[in-house]
């Protein structure tokens, strides 16, 4: 099978090529190929054969893959002898750009793989500005800039490869210590990735006690609670009152909203903003939480209704 077609001012060939004449691409953005996923694709190819051709270029005595390495690997697993290929005439110095363009928009490309590819392109010296790079590979200039910055921060601070680019991007402009604390809480599940922008906004406005409490491991203060306090109670003393009550009474996010409204109303009336806990003798109340500085475990502090502390 052989077919030639023009694309712009370039000629491309669609031909069947023996699989052993094809080499993998050293500039492949994808860094890993999951065995289970490859097996599923191989089973599909065994049943229906390869429908979508891979993209290659002539290289030495054979061909080199530009896009479609996963299909090529899966075809080898089912012992297919030749596969359909689109042959493109691409010079050596353009292969990295072309490979990235062909692979960049795949939904299953991991963040770290995309970052590495764009960062390598930027360091190749082929582009004078990030805008030029972004235009060439067909992404918004902000995307290219964020990926390059995320890669630099990831390498400098040894950030885990499974941390998303969005998480790193959301912490831009904060102190490195705060950025790493936020990323760490995303990894432990204390923060959702979708909450990172809110956390960063709070940190930029928060008082030191508020920031410390929000970034503390296993804090009862959620990003939404912190945002409510920072936006609606700018006074540090007022924030401190609610922070204390969140820990003492285990307030929910809705209860924090209610408490903030109570404080605002009390201020308008000139009444005290602190709220005393009504107690009944014989009833045990949870009134606080203590983190041991040695074993780092948390202990509850309870009151028996007579204001005598119990374990």
N, C-alpha and C positions, 0 to 999 in steps of 0.2 A: 504494500500500500504506500503510495506516495502522492502528496498533494502540496502544491505551492500556493501561497496567498500573500498578498501585500498587506503590510500594516504600517501606515505612514509611508516612509520612504525605505522601509526595511522589508526584505523577503524572509518569509518563514516557511519551513517545510513540515508537513505532518507525515511521519513515516513510522514503520514498525522497526524497532531496534532490538537486537539480541541483548538480553538483560546483563550478560557478562561483559558487554562492551560499554557499560555505563558505570561511571564513578560517582561517589557522593560528593557533595559540595563542601569544601572546607570553610566556606563562609555562611553555611546554613545557620539561620537565626535560632532554630529550635535546637535546644541542647540535650533533650532527652526524648526517647520514644518509648512510651509505656508498653510493656509486653502484652498486657491484656487487651489494650486498645488495638494494637497491631494484629493480634490474633483475630479479633472481631472483623477487622478490615480484610484480613486474609481469607476468612471464611466467606465473606461477601464476594470477594474476587473469585474464589473457587466456584461459587454458585453462578455468578453473573458476569465474570471477567471484568477487566478494567474498562470503565466507560470514559472517564475523563483522562485525557493524555497528560503526561508529565512534561515539564519544560526543560530542555537541555541545550547545551551549546557544544560545538565541536571542540575537542580537547585532546591534543596529541594523537594517539592512534584510535581514540574512541570518542566518548561523549562525557560531559560533566553535568550533573543535575543543577538546575537553577531553582526549580520549584517542583515538589511532588516526591520528595525523598521517602515520605511515609508510605506512599503507594508502591514505590520501588522496593522498599524493604518487605512490605506485605506480599508482593508478588513473588519474591524469592522464597518466602515461607511455603508457598503452595507449588513451587517448582515450575513456574511459568517461564517459558524460554525467551519470549520477546514481548515487548509492550509498546503501545502507541506513544509517540513522542512528538512534541512540537520543537523543532530545531531553530534556535535563534542565533543570529550572528552577533556575539557580544565580545568586545575586547577584554583582556585580562583586567585592566584598571577599572572597568565598569561593572565587573561581576558582583562585587559586594553590594553596590547600589541596586542592581537589578534583582539580586536574590532577596534583598530586604523588601523591595517594592512588591515582588511576587508573593512574599510570605507574611508581610506586616499586617494585613487586614484579615487574617484568619482569626476567628473567634477563640480558637483553642491555643493560641500562642500565649505563653505565660508572660507575666509582667517582667520578670527578670530577663527573659529571652529577648523581649522587645527593647528593654533598656540597654542591654549589652550591644545589640545590633546597631541601634541609633548612636550610642556612645562611640562605638568603633568607627562608624561612618564619620562622625564629627571629628574624631582624632585622625582620620585618614588624610586630612589636609585638602580634600577636594572642594570644601565649601568655606567661604569667607565669613558667612553669617548663618545663624541658626534659622533665619527666615528663608534663606536660600536652600538649606538642607530640607526644611519642612516642605517647601514647595516642590522640591524634586521627588520626595517620597510620598507626597500627597496627603499630608496630615496638617492640622492647624499648627501654627508656629508655637503656640503655648504648649501643645502636646510634646513637641520635640524638646522644648526648653525644660519642661518638667521631667521628662525621661532622663535627660542628661544630668540635671541637678540631682535627681533621685539616685542615679547610679553613683555619682560622686559622693553623696552623703552615705549611701549604703556601704561603699568601699571604705570610706574614712572612719566610720563608726561601727563597722562590722555588723551591720543590720542583717538579720536573717533573710535568706532568699525567699521565704514564703510570706514575707511582709509585702503587701500590695503597694504599687506605686501611688495609688490614691491616698493611702495612709501617710506615706512619707510626704507627699505633696501638701496634704492638709496641715502639716506642722511647720510649713515654711515660715521663716521670719521669727520663730521662737528661739529661745536659748537652747543650745544642744542638749543640756541636761533635761529640760522640759520635753523636748522632742522625743528623746529616748524613753522617758517615763511614759509618755502617751503611747508610743509604739509598743512598749512592754505591756501596757494594760490592754491593748487591742489583742496581743498575742495570748494573754491569759483569759480573754473573754470578758474582762471587766468593762471594756468599751466595745461598741460595735464600730465597724469601719464607717458606717453612715453617721456616727456621732463625732467623728474626729474634727470636722469643721466647727461644730458647736463647742467642743472642748477648747480648741485653739482660740476661738473668739472669747471664751470666758477667761482663759489664761491671760490674754492681752489686757483685760480690764480688771481682773480679780485682785483683791487684797492678798497679802502673803498668807494669812491663815486660810483663806478660801482656796487658794491655789494648792497649798500644802495638803489640805483635807481632800480635795478632788483627786489629786495625783497619788494619794496614799494607797498602798495595796489593800484591797478588800474594803474600801471606803463605802459607807452607806450613802454617800452623796453621789447622785447620778448627774450626768451632764445636764439633763433637763432641770433638775433642782438647782444646780449651780447657775445656770443661765437665768432662771427666775429670780434668784437672789441678787445676782449682779445687775440685772436690768431694772429690777423694781425696788431693791433696797440698797442703794449705793453706800449707805452709812456702814462702816465696819462693825460698830457695836451691834447694830440691828442684824447684820448678817450673822454675827457671832451668836446671837440669841437663837436664831433658827438652826444654825449648825449644831448647837448644843442639844436642841430639842429633837433634831433628826436622829442623833445618836441615842438620846435618852428614851424617846418614845417610839423610835423606829417609824417615823413618819413616811407616808407614801408621797409620790409626786403630787397627787391631787391635794393631799393634806398640807403639803408645803405651800401650794398655791393659796389655799384657804388661810393658812397662818400668816402669809405675807399680807393678804387683804385685811386681816384682823389688826396687824401692826400698823398698816397705813391708816386704818380707821381710828385706832387708839391715838396715833400721833395727831390726827385732826382734832380729836376731843381733848388732847392734853392728858391722856391717861397713861399709866405705866404700860410698857410694851412686853414686859416679862409675864409669863403665864405660869402660875403656881400649879403644881400637880395635886389634884384632889385625891386624898388617900383614905382608905377604909381599913381599920384595924383588922388584922387576920388575913388580908389579901396580899399576895406577893406581886410586886410590880417590877418589871424590868426597867431600870433607870439609866443604864449606861453600858459601855463596852470597854474592856481594858485589853491592850495588847502588851504581852510580856516582852520587855526589851531583850530578854535572853533567849527564850525558846520561840519567840515570834508568834505564839498562839494567842487567840482571842478568848477572853473570859467575860461572861456577863456579870454585871453588877445588879443586884436586886435589893428591893426594899420590902420589909414585911408589914408595911402599913403603920408601924410605930416609928418609922425613920431610923430603924436599926438596920445596918447593912448586913446582908446575908450573901452567901456564895452564889 
